[in-house]
Amino acid sequence: MQQPENEQAQQRDRYITFDGLDCDHNAETLVAAVRRHIAETDEARQWADYFSNKFIEKERLGVDDLFFVGSQLNNLYSYFEELEDEPMQELLYQVEQECC
């Protein structure tokens, strides 16, 4: 008998396997949201400058989006909180719990 999806999600454990955890896609979604916010708003200009520089560094180092998100967790929480982007705050928390 197959378990309901919510039970499967509760049983996923990154310490056992990343199967079923969409870490890469979720990290890509978070990075895309930061880039979108930077392009669309003049709010939080200091964050825009900060993340623009971090994206340059990310490219120079050749790290993926999941590594980037993991290394910027606190800054991303602050940024999304300042912008009141609750869906991205929730996704960031999910990525932190499942993937970092």
MIDOSE-1310 file (N, C-alpha, C; in nm, 2 decimals, decimal comma, always signed):
residues 100
mqqp	+0,08/-0,12/+0,00/+0,00/+0,00/+0,00/+0,09/+0,12/+0,00; +0,06/+0,22/-0,09/+0,14/+0,34/-0,10/+0,09/+0,44/+0,01; +0,19/+0,51/+0,07/+0,16/+0,61/+0,17/+0,11/+0,74/+0,11; +0,03/+0,81/+0,18/-0,01/+0,94/+0,13/+0,11/+1,03/+0,12
eneq	+0,10/+1,13/+0,03/+0,21/+1,22/+0,00/+0,27/+1,29/+0,13; +0,18/+1,34/+0,21/+0,22/+1,41/+0,33/+0,30/+1,32/+0,43; +0,26/+1,19/+0,44/+0,34/+1,10/+0,52/+0,47/+1,07/+0,45; +0,48/+1,06/+0,32/+0,61/+1,04/+0,26/+0,70/+1,16/+0,28
aqqr	+0,65/+1,28/+0,28/+0,73/+1,40/+0,30/+0,78/+1,40/+0,44; +0,70/+1,35/+0,54/+0,75/+1,35/+0,68/+0,86/+1,25/+0,70; +0,86/+1,14/+0,62/+0,95/+1,04/+0,63/+1,08/+1,06/+0,56; +1,09/+1,16/+0,47/+1,21/+1,19/+0,40/+1,31/+1,24/+0,50
dryi	+1,43/+1,19/+0,48/+1,54/+1,23/+0,58/+1,67/+1,25/+0,50; +1,72/+1,37/+0,50/+1,84/+1,40/+0,42/+1,96/+1,33/+0,47; +1,95/+1,28/+0,60/+2,06/+1,20/+0,65/+2,07/+1,06/+0,60; +1,96/+1,02/+0,54/+1,95/+0,89/+0,48/+1,96/+0,90/+0,33
tfdg	+1,89/+0,98/+0,26/+1,89/+1,00/+0,12/+1,83/+1,13/+0,08; +1,87/+1,19/-0,03/+1,81/+1,31/-0,08/+1,70/+1,27/-0,18; +1,68/+1,14/-0,21/+1,57/+1,10/-0,29/+1,44/+1,16/-0,25; +1,36/+1,22/-0,34/+1,23/+1,28/-0,30/+1,24/+1,42/-0,25
ldcd	+1,36/+1,47/-0,23/+1,38/+1,61/-0,19/+1,43/+1,69/-0,31; +1,36/+1,79/-0,34/+1,39/+1,87/-0,46/+1,48/+1,98/-0,43; +1,59/+1,95/-0,37/+1,69/+2,05/-0,32/+1,73/+2,15/-0,43; +1,78/+2,09/-0,54/+1,83/+2,18/-0,65/+1,73/+2,27/-0,71
hnae	+1,61/+2,21/-0,73/+1,50/+2,30/-0,79/+1,46/+2,41/-0,69; +1,45/+2,37/-0,57/+1,41/+2,47/-0,47/+1,51/+2,58/-0,45; +1,64/+2,54/-0,45/+1,75/+2,64/-0,44/+1,74/+2,73/-0,57; +1,72/+2,68/-0,68/+1,71/+2,76/-0,81/+1,60/+2,85/-0,80
tlva	+1,48/+2,81/-0,74/+1,37/+2,90/-0,72/+1,40/+3,02/-0,63; +1,47/+2,99/-0,52/+1,51/+3,09/-0,43/+1,61/+3,20/-0,50; +1,71/+3,15/-0,57/+1,80/+3,24/-0,64/+1,73/+3,32/-0,74; +1,64/+3,26/-0,81/+1,56/+3,33/-0,91/+1,47/+3,44/-0,85
avrr	+1,42/+3,41/-0,73/+1,34/+3,51/-0,66/+1,42/+3,63/-0,62; +1,54/+3,60/-0,57/+1,63/+3,71/-0,53/+1,66/+3,80/-0,66; +1,70/+3,73/-0,77/+1,73/+3,81/-0,89/+1,61/+3,89/-0,94; +1,49/+3,83/-0,93/+1,37/+3,90/-0,97/+1,34/+4,02/-0,88
hiae	+1,36/+4,00/-0,75/+1,34/+4,12/-0,66/+1,44/+4,23/-0,68; +1,56/+4,19/-0,71/+1,66/+4,29/-0,74/+1,63/+4,37/-0,86; +1,58/+4,30/-0,96/+1,54/+4,37/-1,09/+1,42/+4,45/-1,08; +1,32/+4,41/-1,00/+1,19/+4,47/-0,99/+1,17/+4,59/-0,90
tdea	+1,26/+4,60/-0,80/+1,23/+4,69/-0,69/+1,36/+4,77/-0,65; +1,34/+4,89/-0,61/+1,45/+4,97/-0,55/+1,45/+4,96/-0,40; +1,35/+4,89/-0,34/+1,36/+4,86/-0,20/+1,48/+4,78/-0,16; +1,52/+4,80/-0,04/+1,64/+4,72/+0,01/+1,76/+4,72/-0,09
rqwa	+1,79/+4,84/-0,13/+1,90/+4,86/-0,22/+2,03/+4,80/-0,17; +2,06/+4,81/-0,04/+2,18/+4,76/+0,01/+2,19/+4,60/-0,01; +2,07/+4,54/+0,00/+2,06/+4,39/-0,02/+2,09/+4,37/-0,17; +2,03/+4,45/-0,26/+2,05/+4,43/-0,40/+2,20/+4,44/-0,44
dyfs	+2,27/+4,53/-0,38/+2,41/+4,55/-0,40/+2,49/+4,43/-0,35; +2,45/+4,39/-0,23/+2,51/+4,27/-0,16/+2,50/+4,15/-0,24; +2,37/+4,11/-0,28/+2,35/+3,99/-0,36/+2,41/+4,00/-0,50; +2,41/+4,11/-0,56/+2,47/+4,13/-0,69/+2,62/+4,09/-0,68
nkfi	+2,68/+4,14/-0,58/+2,82/+4,10/-0,56/+2,84/+3,95/-0,53; +2,75/+3,90/-0,45/+2,76/+3,76/-0,42/+2,73/+3,67/-0,54; +2,65/+3,71/-0,63/+2,62/+3,64/-0,76/+2,75/+3,64/-0,84; +2,82/+3,75/-0,85/+2,94/+3,76/-0,92/+3,04/+3,66/-0,87
eker	+3,05/+3,66/-0,73/+3,14/+3,57/-0,66/+3,10/+3,42/-0,69; +2,97/+3,39/-0,68/+2,92/+3,26/-0,71/+2,96/+3,21/-0,85; +2,95/+3,29/-0,94/+2,99/+3,25/-1,08/+3,14/+3,23/-1,09; +3,22/+3,32/-1,03/+3,36/+3,31/-1,03/+3,41/+3,18/-0,96
lgvd	+3,34/+3,14/-0,86/+3,38/+3,02/-0,78/+3,32/+2,89/-0,85; +3,22/+2,91/-0,93/+3,15/+2,80/-1,00/+3,07/+2,71/-0,90; +3,01/+2,77/-0,80/+2,93/+2,69/-0,71/+2,78/+2,69/-0,76; +2,71/+2,59/-0,72/+2,57/+2,58/-0,76/+2,48/+2,66/-0,67
dlff	+2,35/+2,66/-0,71/+2,25/+2,74/-0,63/+2,23/+2,69/-0,49; +2,24/+2,56/-0,47/+2,22/+2,50/-0,34/+2,33/+2,54/-0,24; +2,45/+2,54/-0,29/+2,57/+2,58/-0,21/+2,55/+2,73/-0,18; +2,51/+2,81/-0,28/+2,50/+2,95/-0,25/+2,39/+2,97/-0,15
vgsq	+2,27/+2,91/-0,16/+2,17/+2,93/-0,06/+2,22/+2,89/+0,08; +2,28/+2,77/+0,09/+2,33/+2,72/+0,22/+2,43/+2,82/+0,28; +2,51/+2,89/+0,20/+2,61/+2,98/+0,26/+2,55/+3,12/+0,28; +2,43/+3,14/+0,24/+2,37/+3,27/+0,26/+2,24/+3,27/+0,34
lnnl	+2,21/+3,16/+0,41/+2,09/+3,14/+0,48/+2,04/+3,26/+0,56; +2,13/+3,31/+0,65/+2,09/+3,42/+0,74/+2,05/+3,55/+0,66; +2,14/+3,58/+0,56/+2,11/+3,69/+0,48/+1,99/+3,68/+0,40; +1,96/+3,56/+0,34/+1,84/+3,54/+0,27/+1,71/+3,55/+0,36
ysyf	+1,72/+3,50/+0,48/+1,61/+3,51/+0,57/+1,58/+3,66/+0,59; +1,68/+3,74/+0,62/+1,67/+3,88/+0,64/+1,61/+3,95/+0,52; +1,66/+3,92/+0,41/+1,62/+3,98/+0,28/+1,47/+3,95/+0,25; +1,43/+3,83/+0,26/+1,29/+3,79/+0,23/+1,20/+3,85/+0,34
eele	+1,25/+3,85/+0,46/+1,16/+3,91/+0,57/+1,14/+4,06/+0,54; +1,25/+4,13/+0,51/+1,24/+4,27/+0,48/+1,14/+4,30/+0,36; +1,14/+4,22/+0,26/+1,05/+4,23/+0,15/+0,91/+4,17/+0,17; +0,90/+4,11/+0,29/+0,77/+4,04/+0,33/+0,73/+3,94/+0,23
depm	+0,82/+3,87/+0,18/+0,80/+3,76/+0,08/+0,78/+3,63/+0,16; +0,67/+3,60/+0,21/+0,64/+3,49/+0,29/+0,66/+3,35/+0,22; +0,61/+3,34/+0,09/+0,64/+3,21/+0,02/+0,79/+3,18/+0,01; +0,87/+3,28/-0,01/+1,01/+3,25/-0,02/+1,07/+3,22/+0,12
qell	+1,02/+3,29/+0,22/+1,07/+3,26/+0,35/+1,04/+3,11/+0,39; +0,92/+3,07/+0,35/+0,88/+2,93/+0,38/+0,96/+2,83/+0,30; +0,99/+2,86/+0,17/+1,07/+2,78/+0,09/+1,21/+2,77/+0,14; +1,26/+2,89/+0,19/+1,40/+2,89/+0,24/+1,41/+2,80/+0,37
yqve	+1,31/+2,81/+0,45/+1,31/+2,72/+0,57/+1,30/+2,58/+0,53; +1,22/+2,54/+0,43/+1,21/+2,40/+0,38/+1,35/+2,36/+0,33; +1,42/+2,44/+0,25/+1,55/+2,40/+0,20/+1,65/+2,39/+0,31; +1,64/+2,48/+0,41/+1,73/+2,46/+0,52/+1,71/+2,33/+0,59
qecc	+1,59/+2,30/+0,62/+1,56/+2,17/+0,69/+1,59/+2,05/+0,61; +1,56/+2,05/+0,49/+1,57/+1,93/+0,41/+1,71/+1,91/+0,34; +1,78/+2,02/+0,31/+1,89/+2,01/+0,22/+2,02/+2,06/+0,28; +2,02/+2,14/+0,38/+2,14/+2,20/+0,43/+2,19/+2,14/+0,56
